[in-house]
Amino acid sequence: MKSLIIASDSSGGGKTTVTLGLMKALKNRGFHLSTYKVGPDYIDPAFHKHITGWDSRNLDIFLMGEAGVKASYSRGVKHGALGIIEGVMGLYDGKGIDTEYSTAHVAKVLNIPVILVLSPKAQSTTLCAEINGILNFDRKVKIAGVILNNIGESYYKLLKAAIEKHCSIEVFGFIPKDDKLSIKSRHLGLIQSSEIQDLNEKIDYLSELFEKYVDIDSLLKIFKDTNTFKDDYHLDDIGINIAVAKDKAFSFYYKENIELLEELGNVTYFSPMKDKAIPENTDFLYLGGGYPEVFSKELSENKEMLQSIKTALDSGLCCYGECGGLMYLCNTIDNVPMVNFLKGKAYLTNRLQNFGYAKVCIKEENKILPKGMEINCHEFHKSYIESEEKKIYEIMKESYDGKIKCWNCGYAKGNTLAAYAHIHFFSNINFLKEIIKRIPQNNL
């Protein structure tokens, strides 16, 4: 497979616009694509899947390790002749003030060239200085060209001439400024692809602009042949039945987490919003992240599902709830009734409560996870929980100046574990193994 990374100088720089336009234009030309997203984001991969028809994969070195990123990349190779990787934040932005775990880090680990997307405003030659600074910051990162975004044609011609004079880099074209391309956002990022009624029209229009204003034939020459890598992330089939919540309220899952569950047994999806009960003969329930606070009315009105889950958990069903799944298991979300298994109330605020990479340490004795276990995680939420339940996690986040922020989370009740922390199983397979040990032996 030949691959390319789409990066930018910042969040909001146009990565998603260019990524989706390129994906759709290449699909229209008959290419088979494999798609990826650098970092922990769940929303952009859903847009990728909307175009290609199959799951996009995350490439997150902090959550997965370099070996995990290589394995995830290799798993995607089977889908396409061309691989497109959407970056995260600015090209060199990693954890804290370093480039570690950044898009640039992934580009070097996988040895894949980068296209830089920039959205200039009220500048000309200064943009060239910025481009040269990005080019020279780390010469091991192979930046192969530039695409400009959200500008008019006359301004593009000026900038292209300036870049060609002052920078040793190719300019492949631009995406015009056009309000038709806008996608609304909400408190955790873009509106989900499943919620945008005119998404197909937007993407079709974007691909038309891409064909008109970007030199796709030249861009295709930049895609680089890549290797496949070792993949040791596998589990034995123990024949369990796994129910995974999946609808507009719960959609935040890493592809590889689901694949590991599929190796353990049979995975069945269900909708907490629409179905009346969890699937029959469920041995393990997985409630992922998402937007339960946005769809709280629909979730609360589905009394049969709420009772089905509570009865099952009270009876000892093995369950893992993550972020939105944690909120759903509480008594209420913003005073709207939920499952009422965990004694606590979730509230939405106007600011981020916890955000970024962190490390979980199991500090309290419990029946699910061994004390002292450490897990890399990511948190990103504007809600908080007031709960009577015992917290077993201590979470530590190191800031750029070496200071450590600590907070407590993670609730273990019966055979249920729930927390805000998002976890990728690739670098935490023992975490998953410990959870499924709680499945009653007569179910195995």
N, C-alpha and C positions, 0 to 999 in steps of 0.2 A: 504494500500500500504506500502511496505517496501522500504526504501530509503537509499541513500549513497551520500556523498559529495566527489568529487575529488578536492583536493587542492594541493598547492605546496608552495615552499619557495620564489618564485618570478615569475614575468612574464617570459615566455620563459622556464619555468621549466619542461614542459612536460604535463601540464594538458589536453590540447586539444588532444594530441596524445593518452594518456591513456583513456580519456573519449570516444573518437570515437572508439577506439579498443574494449573497454568494451561494448559499446552500440551494435556494430555490432556482436560481439561474442555472446552476450546474445540474440539478435534477431535471430541469426542463430540457437540458441538452442530452439527457440520457445517462448521466454518470450515476454510479452507485456510491453512496456516501456513508462514512462512519463519522459520528459527531461526538464531541467531548466539550466539557466545561472545566476550566481550571478553578480550583477552590471548592468551597462547600455549598455553593448555590444550588437550589432545587428548581427555581422558576425558569431560568434560561434553558436548561435541558428539556423542559416540557415544550418550549417553543421549537427546539431542534426536532423533537419527536413529531411534532405537528407537521413538519415538512417531510421528514424522511419516512415516517411510519414505524420506526423502531426506537428503542430507548437510547438516549444519549448517556454517556458515562462521565462521571466526575474524575478529575485528576488532581488530588490534593495531597501534597507530600507530607504535610503535618499530620493529617488524619490517617493516611494510608502508608506512609513511608515511601522511599524511592522504589523499593521492590514492588509495593502495592500499586503504585502509579504505572510502573512498567507492565505489570500483569493486567491491569485494567485496560491499558492502551492495547495490549495484544488481544484481549478478548473482543475488542471492537473491530479488529482488522478484518474479521470474516464477513462483515457487512458491506464493505465497500472497497472500491479501487482508489478512492480519494478520502483522506481524513481531514476534517476541519475541526480545529480546536479553538474555542472562544476563551480568551484570557479573562483575568479578574483584575479589577481596579486598574492602577497604572502598571506598566510593564515590569518595573522593578520593585513594586510595593509588595513587601512580604510581611512577616510577623515583626511588629515593632518598627524599628528604624533600619532594618537590614533587608537584603534581597532574598533571604532564605524563605522558602515556600512560595515565592512569587511566580508569576508567569515566566519570567526570565529563567528562574530555577528549573521549571518544568521543561522549557525550551532546551536547556543544556543537558538535562538528564536524558531526554528523548532524542536530542540532536535534530531538532526540527526548526526550519526558518520561520521568521516572524514578519508579518505585514503590520505596519504601524498605522493606526487610524487616528486622525487628528481632526478636531472641530475648531478651526481658527476663528478669531473674531478681532477685527480692528487692528490687524498687524500684517506685516509683509516680511521684511528681511529678518525681523526678530524671530519669526517662526523658524527661519533657517538656523539661527543660533540654537534654538531649542532642539531642533532635529539633530544637529551636530552633537549637542550635549548628550542626547539619548544614545546616539550611535557610538560615542566614545566612552560612555560610562562603563561598559563591559564589552569588550571586543569579542569575547567568547560567545555572546549572543548574536546570532546571524540575522540581522535585520535586512530584509531583502527588498523592501519597498514601502511606499506610502500611499494611502487612500485618504482623501480629504472628505469631510462630511459636513452636511448642513450649511452649505454655502451656495451662492449664485455662480453662474457660468463665467461671467466677466471677472469676478473675484478669483475664481479658480485659475483662470488663464494667467493672472498676475502672479499668484502664488506658485504656480507650476514653473513659470519662468525664473522666479527668484530661487526656488529650490534647485532647479537644474544648474543655475549659475554658482550657488554657494555650497551645495551639498552633493556628496557622491552617493546618490541613491535615486532609484527610479520612482517616478510618480505614475501610478496606474489609472488614476481618474478620480472622480468625486461622486458623491451622492447629493443631489440638490436639496436645498431647504424646502420642505413641503409639509404642511400641517396634516395632510392625509396619512402621514407615516407615524403620527404620534400614538403612543400607547399609554393609557392611564396607569398611575401607580397608586399604591396604598402603603400602609405603615411598615410592611416588610419588603417592599420592592415593587416590581411591576405587577399589575393584575395578571392572574394566571391565564394561560392560553385557553383553558377550557371555559373561561368566562367571557371571552371577547367574541361577540357574534359575527363581526365583520372581519375576523382575522384573515381568512382566506383572501378576501379582496385586498387587504392591506399588503399581504405578502406577495400576491400576484403583481400589484402595482409596483412594489419595491423591486421585484426581479426585473420588471420592464425598465425601470430607471437604471438598474445595474447594467443591463445589456446595452443601454444607450450611452451611458456616461463612464463606464469602467472598461478598460481593455482586458477582457476576460481571457482572450487567447494568450496574451503575454503573461497574465497572472498564472495561468496553468503551467507555464514553464518553471515557475518558482517552487511548486510542490516538490518535495524531496522524498526519494525512496527511504523507507525506514525499516528498522529491524522488528522482529517479534521477540518477546522476552520470556523468561522463565515464569511460570505460574504455578505456585505451590499452595494456592489458597483453595483447599477442598475439604469437605467433610463427608463422613460415611452416612449412607442412607439408614436411618433408624425407623423409618416407616410411620412417622407422625403426621397428623393432619394439622396444617397451619392456616389460620384465618388472618388475612391482612385487610385492614380497613382502607378503602380507596374510593374516594369521590371528591367533590369540590372542597369539602371540609378537611380531608386527609389525603394528601398527595405527595408529601415530602419523604421520599425513600431513595436511598442509593441503590443503583442497579445491582451491584455486587452483593449487597446485604440480602436482597431478594434471591439472588442466585444461590447463595449459601443455604438459605432456607429451603429452596427447591431441592438441594442435594440431601437435606435431612428428611424430606418426605414430600407430601402433597400440599401445594399452596393454593388456597382458594381466596378470591377477593370478594368483599362484600361492602355494601354502602350503609354506614350508620345513619345516613340521612333518609334512605328510602326503603331498605330491607327491614323486615320485622323481627329478625333474630339473627344471631351469629350462625354460621354454617353448622350443620349437625356433625357430631363426633369430633369437634375441635379439641385438639390437645394443647395448642399454643396460640395465643392471641397477640397480634402485633398491631398496636395503635400508633402510627407514625405522626409526624408533624403536619402542619397545614394551617388552616384558618377556621378553627371551630368557633372563634369569637365572631367571625363574620356571618357564619351560618348557624348561630346559636339557636335562633327561633326554630328552624327546621329540625335541628338535632333534638331540641327539647320536646317538640311536638310528637316525635316518634317514641312514644312511651313504651311500646312493645320492645324496641331495641334497647332502650335504657334498662328495662327490667331484665331482659335476656342477658345483658352483659353483667349486671350487678349480681344476679342469681348465680351465674357461672363463676364469677370471681369469689363470691362468698362460699361457693362449694369447692374452691381450691384450684380452679383452672389456672394454668401457667400463663402469665401475661407480661408483656413489656410495653409500656407507654412512653412516648418520647415527645416532649415539648407540647404540641397540640394535644397529643394523646394523654399526657399528664393532666392538662386542663379539663379535658372531657371526663376524666375519671373523678373529678372533684364534685362537691355538692352543687356548685353553681359557677357560671361564668357571667360576670356582671349581673349577678342576682337572677339569672335565668337557670332553671333547674337542669342538671346534667345527670350523670350515672349515679352519683352519690355513694361511690365506694370509698374513696379517700375523703376523710373528714377535713374539708378545707374549701375555700372560696377563691376563685381566680378573678382578677380584675385587670382590665386593660387601662394603660396610661398613655400619655402623649410623648413619652420619651423612652429610649432604650434602657432597659433595666440591666441587662448584661449583654455584651457583644464581643465576639472574637474568639480566638483560639485559647484554650485553657487545658488544664490537666485535672482529672478527677482522681482523688484518693479515697478509698473506702476506709472511713475512720471509725465506724461503729460496728459492733458485732450484729450480725443479722443472719437470716436463714438462706439468703440467696447468693450473695457475693462474699468472697473471703476478705477479711480485714487486711488492709495493706495493698490490695490490688490497685494499680495505677492505669489510667485510661486517658488517651488524648481525646479531646472533644471540641465542639464548637457550640457557642450559644449565640442566639440572635432573637430577642423577643422584647416586646414592650409591655408585656403583662407580668404580674407577680401573683403569688399565692400566699394566702394566710391559712395555715394548716395546723391541726392538732397532732398530725402524724409525726413520728420520729424521723429525723433526717439522718441518712447514713453517708452522704457524700460530703467531703470537703473539696471545694473547687478552687484552684489557684491559677491566677493569671498574672504573668510577669509583664510589667510595663517597660518602656524604653529606658528608664533610668534605674532599672534594677529593683524597683519597689514591687512588692507582691500584694495583689488584692485577693482576699479569700472570702468565700461565702459558702453557705451550706445549702444542699438540696438533696434530691434523691430519696424516694420513699419506698420502703420495703414492707409490704403488708400481705400476709398469707403467702401465696405464690406469685404475687404481683410486684414488679419493680417499675417505678415511673419517675422521670426526671426531666428537667428542661434540656439537659445536654444532648446534642446530636452526636452519635457515635458511628464510625465506619467500622464494620466487623473485620475488615482485612487485617488491620493492625491490632485487633482486639478479639481474635477468635476465641480465646479462653473466656472472655466476657460472655459471649454467646453460649459457649458450652456450659458455663456455670448456671445460666438462666434455665436452659432446657433440662438440667438435672432435676429441676423441680417438678417436671412432668411425672405424675403418678406412674409407678412402675408397671401397673397393670394395663397402662395405655401403650406401653412400648412393645 
